[in-house]
Amino acid sequence: MSVPYPLTCSGLDGRVKLPVGHSATWSFTIQQAYGTAVTGIFTGSDTIAATVWPGDDQAQTFAPTCAWVSATNGTATLTIAGSSTTSLTPGTYRLQISVTQSGSKYLVHEGVLVLSSSPGSGTALTTYCSFQDMQRLYSQIGDLHDAGTDQTGFAEQRHEARTWLEDIIQRSFKTSVAVSQTFFTYWDGGLYRSGRHNDWLKGQLDNDHLLVTDAVKKACACYAIGEVLGAQTGRNTDNIYLQHSTKFKVRASNLASLLTVELDTNSDGVGDYAISLGVVDVMRG
């Protein structure tokens, strides 16, 4: 009997979800289109197999285990072992199940495997503002939280805000040629700031020597809110989220331009080095 086509699976969603490192088994039944049962088509000698890969024509990531329950009735199981996903990055992968009969391969399921994060040994992201700082400026921010994609309290977006502010601090940092020869460059007879990050300043920032004032928190909170709102624009055709995102990022930039940040280089709680972020840098070409 010839294999009817196309084939589908009942019992398997188009999006199979599983936390990284966890094991699971799903039972499914191969059917013809429109839900007609497939009986007497396959035998135990036909090979049923699954594959998971990132997409396009990239190499297979791993092969889940497929086994017949009753080949004659088209029933089988799909098993994903936790050891197969332990080292994988959470995200969406392609998933296919096929049956090979007499050298011909037949697709019976095509969907995606969604791997979510699991607890591990990851280091917490560093930030200059808290979720509460964001709430004070945008009280509905918690309503946008998606536990499936965001860390608690929008830690990723708050870390992005820290990185944004530190880039501004680097661009505003003043030093002498004697202190850092690589911080400046000569071009066309003039001396210009090269744009390279200063290693000494990076070390100070990485070691949390920036005095985190209320003004610093507010600027970073505005930027983080802008990041969160900007990610909501795909939810519908309305650009209201994008408009609010732009407003908060402009507000963040304006607040940053008024800042004079201080570095506490000896950790005594008192600023030892001030950097004005609102001064025009005439040394940049």
GIWO-V947941 format. One record per pair of residues at least 24 apart in sequence whose ideal C-beta (glycine too) atoms are under 10 Angstrom apart, sorted by sequence separation. I is the first residue (numbers start at 0). GAP is how many residues later the second one is. D is the distance in Angstrom with one decimal. If there is no record, write none. Layout:
I|GAP|D + I|GAP|D
This chain:
6|24|6.9 + 7|24|7.4 + 43|24|5.9 + 60|24|8.8 + 89|24|8.5 + 90|24|6.2 + 128|24|10.0 + 129|24|10.0 + 130|24|8.4 + 133|24|7.5 + 170|24|7.8 + 172|24|8.8 + 173|24|10.0 + 223|24|8.6 + 224|24|8.6 + 225|24|8.4 + 253|24|9.9 + 5|25|10.0 + 6|25|6.4 + 7|25|6.2 + 9|25|7.2 + 42|25|9.0 + 45|25|6.2 + 61|25|9.8 + 73|25|9.1 + 87|25|9.7 + 89|25|5.0 + 90|25|9.1 + 128|25|9.9 + 132|25|8.5 + 169|25|8.9 + 172|25|5.7 + 174|25|8.1 + 221|25|9.1 + 222|25|7.3 + 223|25|9.9 + 225|25|8.1 + 226|25|9.8 + 5|26|7.7 + 6|26|7.6 + 7|26|8.8 + 41|26|7.8 + 43|26|8.9 + 44|26|8.1 + 47|26|9.8 + 49|26|9.7 + 61|26|8.1 + 88|26|7.8 + 89|26|5.7 + 90|26|9.7 + 124|26|7.2 + 126|26|8.9 + 130|26|9.8 + 169|26|8.7 + 170|26|9.1 + 174|26|8.2 + 221|26|4.9 + 222|26|6.2 + 224|26|8.9 + 225|26|6.3 + 2|27|9.9 + 3|27|9.5 + 4|27|8.2 + 5|27|5.3 + 7|27|7.9 + 9|27|9.2 + 43|27|4.8 + 60|27|6.8 + 87|27|6.0 + 89|27|4.6 + 123|27|8.7 + 126|27|9.4 + 130|27|7.5 + 133|27|9.4 + 169|27|4.9 + 172|27|9.2 + 220|27|8.9 + 221|27|7.3 + 224|27|8.3 + 225|27|9.6 + 3|28|4.8 + 4|28|8.4 + 7|28|9.7 + 41|28|9.3 + 42|28|5.2 + 43|28|8.3 + 47|28|5.5 + 49|28|5.8 + 51|28|8.0 + 70|28|8.8 + 84|28|8.6 + 88|28|9.4 + 89|28|8.2 + 123|28|9.9 + 126|28|6.7 + 128|28|9.8 + 129|28|7.6 + 132|28|9.9 + 168|28|9.8 + 169|28|6.5 + 172|28|5.3 + 221|28|8.8 + 222|28|8.7 + 223|28|8.5 + 2|29|9.7 + 3|29|8.2 + 41|29|4.5 + 42|29|7.0 + 47|29|9.4 + 49|29|9.0 + 121|29|9.5 + 125|29|9.4 + 126|29|9.6 + 128|29|5.6 + 168|29|9.7 + 172|29|9.9 + 221|29|4.8 + 222|29|3.9 + 7|30|9.5 + 40|30|8.7 + 41|30|7.1 + 47|30|9.2 + 49|30|8.6 + 70|30|10.0 + 84|30|5.7 + 124|30|4.8 + 126|30|9.1 + 127|30|7.6 + 166|30|8.3 + 220|30|9.9 + 221|30|3.8 + 222|30|8.2 + 6|31|6.8 + 38|31|9.3 + 39|31|9.7 + 40|31|8.2 + 41|31|9.0 + 61|31|9.2 + 63|31|7.8 + 65|31|6.2 + 67|31|9.4 + 77|31|8.3 + 115|31|9.6 + 116|31|8.9 + 123|31|7.1 + 124|31|6.6 + 126|31|3.9 + 127|31|9.2 + 165|31|8.9 + 169|31|6.2 + 172|31|9.9 + 220|31|8.2 + 221|31|8.7 + 3|32|8.0 + 39|32|6.0 + 40|32|9.7 + 41|32|6.3 + 51|32|8.0 + 60|32|6.2 + 65|32|9.0 + 75|32|8.7 + 85|32|8.7 + 115|32|6.3 + 116|32|9.4 + 124|32|9.6 + 125|32|9.0 + 126|32|5.5 + 128|32|6.4 + 168|32|7.1 + 169|32|7.5 + 218|32|8.5 + 219|32|7.5 + 221|32|8.8 + 222|32|8.9 + 38|33|6.4 + 39|33|8.7 + 40|33|6.8 + 41|33|10.0 + 51|33|8.8 + 60|33|9.0 + 63|33|8.4 + 65|33|8.9 + 79|33|7.5 + 84|33|9.0 + 115|33|9.0 + 124|33|7.3 + 125|33|6.4 + 126|33|9.2 + 127|33|6.7 + 128|33|8.1 + 168|33|9.8 + 217|33|9.1 + 218|33|5.3 + 221|33|6.3 + 222|33|8.2 + 3|34|6.9 + 6|34|9.1 + 37|34|9.5 + 38|34|5.7 + 39|34|9.1 + 41|34|9.1 + 53|34|9.8 + 59|34|9.8 + 73|34|8.6 + 85|34|9.6 + 113|34|8.8 + 116|34|8.7 + 124|34|3.9 + 126|34|7.1 + 127|34|4.9 + 217|34|8.6 + 218|34|8.4 + 220|34|9.4 + 221|34|9.0 + 2|35|8.4 + 37|35|8.1 + 38|35|6.5 + 53|35|9.5 + 57|35|10.0 + 77|35|10.0 + 79|35|9.5 + 123|35|9.3 + 124|35|9.1 + 126|35|5.3 + 127|35|9.9 + 165|35|8.7 + 168|35|9.5 + 169|35|8.3 + 218|35|8.7 + 219|35|9.1 + 15|36|9.6 + 36|36|7.7 + 37|36|4.1 + 51|36|9.0 + 57|36|9.0 + 59|36|9.9 + 81|36|9.2 + 125|36|6.1 + 126|36|9.9 + 127|36|9.8 + 128|36|9.6 + 165|36|8.1 + 168|36|6.9 + 218|36|4.0 + 219|36|8.8 + 0|37|10.0 + 3|37|7.1 + 36|37|6.8 + 37|37|9.7 + 53|37|8.4 + 54|37|8.2 + 124|37|8.2 + 125|37|9.4 + 127|37|6.4 + 217|37|5.9 + 218|37|4.8 + 0|38|9.7 + 2|38|5.8 + 25|38|9.6 + 27|38|9.4 + 36|38|9.9 + 53|38|8.8 + 54|38|7.4 + 55|38|8.8 + 124|38|9.9 + 127|38|8.8 + 217|38|9.8 + 218|38|9.2 + 0|39|6.2 + 1|39|8.3 + 2|39|7.9 + 24|39|9.7 + 53|39|6.0 + 54|39|5.1 + 165|39|5.2 + 215|39|9.1 + 218|39|8.6 + 0|40|5.8 + 23|40|9.7 + 24|40|8.6 + 28|40|8.9 + 52|40|6.6 + 53|40|7.1 + 164|40|9.2 + 165|40|9.0 + 214|40|6.8 + 215|40|8.9 + 218|40|6.5 + 0|41|9.6 + 27|41|9.3 + 28|41|9.4 + 29|41|9.4 + 51|41|5.1 + 52|41|5.5 + 168|41|7.6 + 214|41|9.1 + 217|41|9.7 + 24|42|9.4 + 26|42|6.9 + 31|42|9.4 + 50|42|9.9 + 51|42|6.9 + 52|42|8.7 + 65|42|9.6 + 162|42|9.9 + 218|42|9.8 + 2|43|9.3 + 29|43|8.9 + 30|43|7.1 + 50|43|8.2 + 51|43|5.5 + 52|43|8.4 + 65|43|9.8 + 161|43|8.7 + 214|43|7.5 + 215|43|6.7 + 28|44|7.4 + 29|44|3.7 + 50|44|7.6 + 51|44|8.2 + 165|44|8.1 + 214|44|5.8 + 28|45|5.6 + 29|45|7.6 + 49|45|6.8 + 50|45|5.4 + 164|45|8.5 + 214|45|9.0 + 215|45|6.6 + 27|46|9.0 + 28|46|5.1 + 29|46|7.1 + 49|46|6.7 + 50|46|8.2 + 212|46|8.3 + 214|46|8.7 + 215|46|9.6 + 27|47|7.4 + 28|47|7.9 + 48|47|9.0 + 49|47|4.6 + 50|47|8.0 + 212|47|9.6 + 15|48|9.5 + 26|48|7.0 + 27|48|6.2 + 48|48|7.3 + 49|48|7.8 + 161|48|9.2 + 212|48|7.9 + 26|49|7.6 + 27|49|7.4 + 47|49|7.0 + 48|49|6.2 + 63|49|8.3 + 211|49|9.2 + 212|49|8.1 + 25|50|9.5 + 26|50|5.3 + 27|50|6.5 + 47|50|7.5 + 48|50|7.9 + 161|50|9.7 + 210|50|7.2 + 25|51|6.7 + 26|51|8.2 + 46|51|8.7 + 47|51|5.0 + 48|51|7.3 + 61|51|9.9 + 164|51|7.1 + 167|51|9.2 + 209|51|6.1 + 210|51|4.6 + 24|52|5.5 + 25|52|4.8 + 46|52|6.8 + 47|52|8.0 + 60|52|9.1 + 209|52|7.5 + 210|52|7.3 + 24|53|7.0 + 25|53|7.9 + 45|53|5.4 + 46|53|4.5 + 47|53|9.8 + 208|53|9.2 + 209|53|6.1 + 210|53|5.5 + 23|54|8.6 + 24|54|4.5 + 25|54|8.5 + 45|54|6.6 + 46|54|8.1 + 161|54|9.6 + 164|54|6.5 + 208|54|5.0 + 209|54|7.7 + 23|55|7.4 + 24|55|7.9 + 45|55|4.5 + 160|55|10.0 + 163|55|9.0 + 164|55|5.8 + 208|55|5.2 + 22|56|7.4 + 23|56|5.8 + 24|56|9.7 + 44|56|8.5 + 45|56|8.3 + 48|56|9.1 + 160|56|9.7 + 163|56|7.7 + 204|56|9.7 + 206|56|9.8 + 207|56|9.1 + 208|56|5.9 + 22|57|6.5 + 23|57|9.1 + 41|57|6.1 + 44|57|9.5 + 54|57|9.0 + 162|57|9.9 + 206|57|9.9 + 208|57|8.7 + 21|58|8.3 + 22|58|5.3 + 23|58|8.7 + 40|58|9.0 + 42|58|8.1 + 45|58|10.0 + 46|58|9.0 + 47|58|9.8 + 49|58|9.7 + 89|58|9.7 + 160|58|7.9 + 161|58|6.3 + 164|58|7.5 + 204|58|8.1 + 206|58|9.3 + 208|58|7.0 + 210|58|8.1 + 212|58|9.5 + 218|58|9.2 + 21|59|9.4 + 22|59|4.3 + 41|59|6.6 + 49|59|8.1 + 89|59|9.4 + 160|59|3.9 + 163|59|5.4 + 203|59|5.2 + 207|59|9.0 + 210|59|8.4 + 20|60|9.8 + 21|60|5.2 + 22|60|8.2 + 40|60|8.3 + 45|60|9.0 + 47|60|7.8 + 51|60|9.3 + 52|60|9.8 + 159|60|9.3 + 160|60|7.3 + 162|60|9.6 + 163|60|9.1 + 203|60|8.8 + 206|60|8.6 + 210|60|5.3 + 20|61|4.7 + 22|61|8.7 + 37|61|9.8 + 51|61|5.5 + 158|61|9.7 + 160|61|8.1 + 161|61|9.0 + 203|61|6.4 + 209|61|9.2 + 210|61|9.7 + 15|62|7.9 + 17|62|6.1 + 19|62|8.3 + 20|62|8.1 + 22|62|9.0 + 157|62|6.9 + 160|62|4.1 + 161|62|8.9 + 163|62|9.7 + 200|62|8.0 + 208|62|9.4 + 18|63|8.9 + 20|63|9.3 + 21|63|7.6 + 49|63|9.5 + 51|63|9.4 + 156|63|9.8 + 157|63|7.9 + 159|63|7.3 + 160|63|4.3 + 163|63|8.9 + 208|63|8.7 + 210|63|9.8 + 9|64|9.6 + 10|64|8.8 + 15|64|8.1 + 17|64|8.8 + 19|64|10.0 + 20|64|6.1 + 21|64|9.5 + 41|64|9.1 + 156|64|9.9 + 159|64|6.9 + 160|64|8.9 + 208|64|8.9 + 8|65|9.1 + 9|65|9.8 + 10|65|9.5 + 19|65|5.0 + 20|65|4.6 + 40|65|9.5 + 157|65|8.8 + 158|65|8.6 + 160|65|8.6 + 199|65|9.6 + 209|65|9.3 + 10|66|9.5 + 11|66|6.8 + 18|66|8.4 + 19|66|6.6 + 20|66|9.0 + 41|66|9.6 + 156|66|8.2 + 157|66|4.7 + 159|66|9.6 + 160|66|7.1 + 6|67|8.7 + 8|67|8.7 + 10|67|9.1 + 17|67|7.1 + 19|67|8.6 + 20|67|8.9 + 29|67|8.8 + 156|67|4.3 + 157|67|9.7 + 159|67|5.4 + 19|68|6.1 + 155|68|9.1 + 156|68|7.9 + 158|68|9.8 + 159|68|9.9 + 203|68|9.8 + 8|69|8.8 + 19|69|8.3 + 27|69|8.0 + 29|69|7.4 + 154|69|9.5 + 156|69|8.5 + 157|69|8.6 + 203|69|8.0 + 19|70|5.7 + 37|70|8.8 + 153|70|6.2 + 156|70|4.0 + 157|70|9.5 + 18|71|8.4 + 19|71|9.7 + 152|71|9.7 + 153|71|8.6 + 155|71|8.1 + 156|71|5.3 + 155|72|9.5 + 156|72|9.7 + 200|72|9.1 + 153|73|7.8 + 156|73|9.3 + 153|74|5.6 + 156|74|8.1 + 200|74|8.4 + 16|75|10.0 + 155|75|9.9 + 29|76|9.2 + 14|77|8.2 + 15|77|9.5 + 30|77|8.8 + 153|77|9.7 + 29|78|5.0 + 149|78|8.1 + 15|79|6.1 + 28|79|9.9 + 29|79|8.3 + 125|79|9.5 + 14|80|9.2 + 27|80|8.6 + 125|80|8.5 + 127|80|9.4 + 136|80|10.0 + 140|80|9.4 + 13|81|9.2 + 27|81|7.3 + 132|81|9.0 + 135|81|9.4 + 136|81|7.2 + 143|81|9.5 + 149|81|8.8 + 125|82|7.3 + 127|82|7.4 + 135|82|8.6 + 145|82|9.9 + 148|82|8.6 + 11|83|8.8 + 128|83|8.2 + 133|83|9.7 + 137|83|8.5 + 140|83|8.9 + 144|83|8.4 + 127|84|5.3 + 132|84|5.0 + 136|84|5.5 + 137|84|8.8 + 140|84|6.2 + 143|84|5.8 + 171|84|9.5 + 11|85|7.8 + 126|85|9.4 + 127|85|9.6 + 128|85|10.0 + 131|85|9.7 + 132|85|7.1 + 135|85|7.4 + 136|85|6.3 + 143|85|7.5 + 145|85|9.1 + 163|85|9.1 + 167|85|8.6 + 171|85|9.8 + 133|86|9.2 + 134|86|8.8 + 137|86|9.7 + 145|86|9.6 + 128|87|7.8 + 129|87|7.5 + 132|87|7.6 + 133|87|4.9 + 136|87|9.4 + 137|87|5.0 + 140|87|6.4 + 143|87|8.4 + 164|87|8.7 + 168|87|9.2 + 171|87|9.1 + 8|88|6.8 + 127|88|5.5 + 128|88|4.5 + 132|88|4.0 + 133|88|8.6 + 136|88|6.2 + 137|88|9.7 + 140|88|8.5 + 143|88|6.0 + 163|88|7.7 + 167|88|5.6 + 171|88|9.5 + 172|88|10.0 + 192|88|6.5 + 127|89|6.3 + 128|89|7.7 + 131|89|9.1 + 132|89|9.3 + 133|89|10.0 + 163|89|9.2 + 167|89|8.7 + 171|89|8.5 + 191|89|9.9 + 192|89|9.2 + 193|89|9.5 + 194|89|7.2 + 6|90|9.6 + 126|90|9.5 + 128|90|8.3 + 129|90|9.6 + 130|90|9.0 + 133|90|5.8 + 134|90|9.5 + 137|90|8.5 + 164|90|10.0 + 168|90|8.9 + 172|90|9.8 + 191|90|9.6 + 192|90|4.2 + 193|90|9.1 + 194|90|8.9 + 6|91|9.3 + 127|91|8.4 + 128|91|4.1 + 129|91|8.0 + 132|91|8.3 + 133|91|5.4 + 137|91|8.1 + 143|91|9.3 + 160|91|7.6 + 164|91|6.5 + 167|91|8.4 + 191|91|6.0 + 192|91|4.9 + 193|91|9.1 + 6|92|8.1 + 127|92|4.4 + 128|92|4.3 + 132|92|9.4 + 163|92|8.3 + 168|92|6.0 + 190|92|7.1 + 191|92|6.4 + 192|92|7.6 + 15|93|9.4 + 21|93|9.1 + 126|93|7.3 + 127|93|8.7 + 128|93|8.9 + 130|93|8.9 + 167|93|9.0 + 189|93|9.4 + 191|93|3.9 + 20|94|9.2 + 21|94|9.1 + 126|94|9.7 + 128|94|8.6 + 129|94|9.8 + 133|94|7.8 + 164|94|8.4 + 168|94|9.0 + 190|94|9.3 + 13|95|8.9 + 15|95|6.3 + 16|95|9.3 + 17|95|6.9 + 18|95|9.9 + 19|95|5.2 + 127|95|9.7 + 128|95|6.4 + 165|95|9.7 + 189|95|7.3 + 2|96|7.9 + 11|96|9.4 + 13|96|8.3 + 14|96|6.4 + 15|96|7.1 + 16|96|7.9 + 17|96|7.4 + 18|96|7.2 + 19|96|7.0 + 20|96|9.8 + 21|96|6.9 + 127|96|9.3 + 128|96|9.6 + 164|96|8.1 + 11|97|5.7 + 13|97|4.2 + 14|97|5.4 + 15|97|5.0 + 16|97|4.6 + 17|97|6.1 + 18|97|5.0 + 19|97|6.4 + 20|97|5.0 + 126|97|8.1 + 143|97|8.6 + 187|97|8.7 + 2|98|6.3 + 10|98|9.8 + 12|98|7.0 + 13|98|6.9 + 14|98|8.1 + 15|98|6.9 + 16|98|8.1 + 17|98|7.4 + 18|98|7.1 + 19|98|4.6 + 20|98|9.3 + 186|98|6.5 + 1|99|9.8 + 2|99|9.3 + 6|99|6.2 + 7|99|9.6 + 8|99|5.8 + 9|99|10.0 + 11|99|6.9 + 12|99|9.5 + 14|99|5.5 + 15|99|9.6 + 16|99|6.7 + 18|99|4.6 + 19|99|9.8 + 20|99|8.5 + 183|99|7.3 + 5|100|9.1 + 6|100|6.8 + 7|100|7.2 + 8|100|4.2 + 17|100|9.8 + 18|100|9.2 + 19|100|8.4 + 172|100|9.3 + 182|100|9.5 + 184|100|8.4 + 2|101|7.5 + 4|101|6.8 + 5|101|7.5 + 6|101|4.5 + 7|101|7.1 + 8|101|9.4 + 12|101|9.9 + 173|101|7.5 + 3|102|9.4 + 4|102|8.4 + 5|102|9.0 + 6|102|8.1 + 7|102|9.3 + 8|102|8.7 + 172|102|5.7 + 173|102|8.7 + 2|103|5.3 + 4|103|9.9 + 171|103|5.5 + 5|104|9.8 + 171|104|6.6 + 172|104|9.7 + 2|105|9.7 + 169|105|9.4 + 171|105|4.8 + 173|105|8.3 + 137|106|8.2 + 168|106|5.8 + 170|106|8.4 + 171|106|8.1 + 167|107|9.4 + 171|107|6.7 + 173|107|8.1 + 168|108|6.7 + 171|108|9.7 + 172|108|9.2 + 167|109|5.5 + 171|109|6.7 + 173|109|8.2 + 137|110|7.4 + 167|110|10.0 + 170|110|6.9 + 136|111|7.8 + 164|112|8.5 + 170|113|7.7 + 133|114|9.7 + 136|114|8.7 + 16|131|9.1
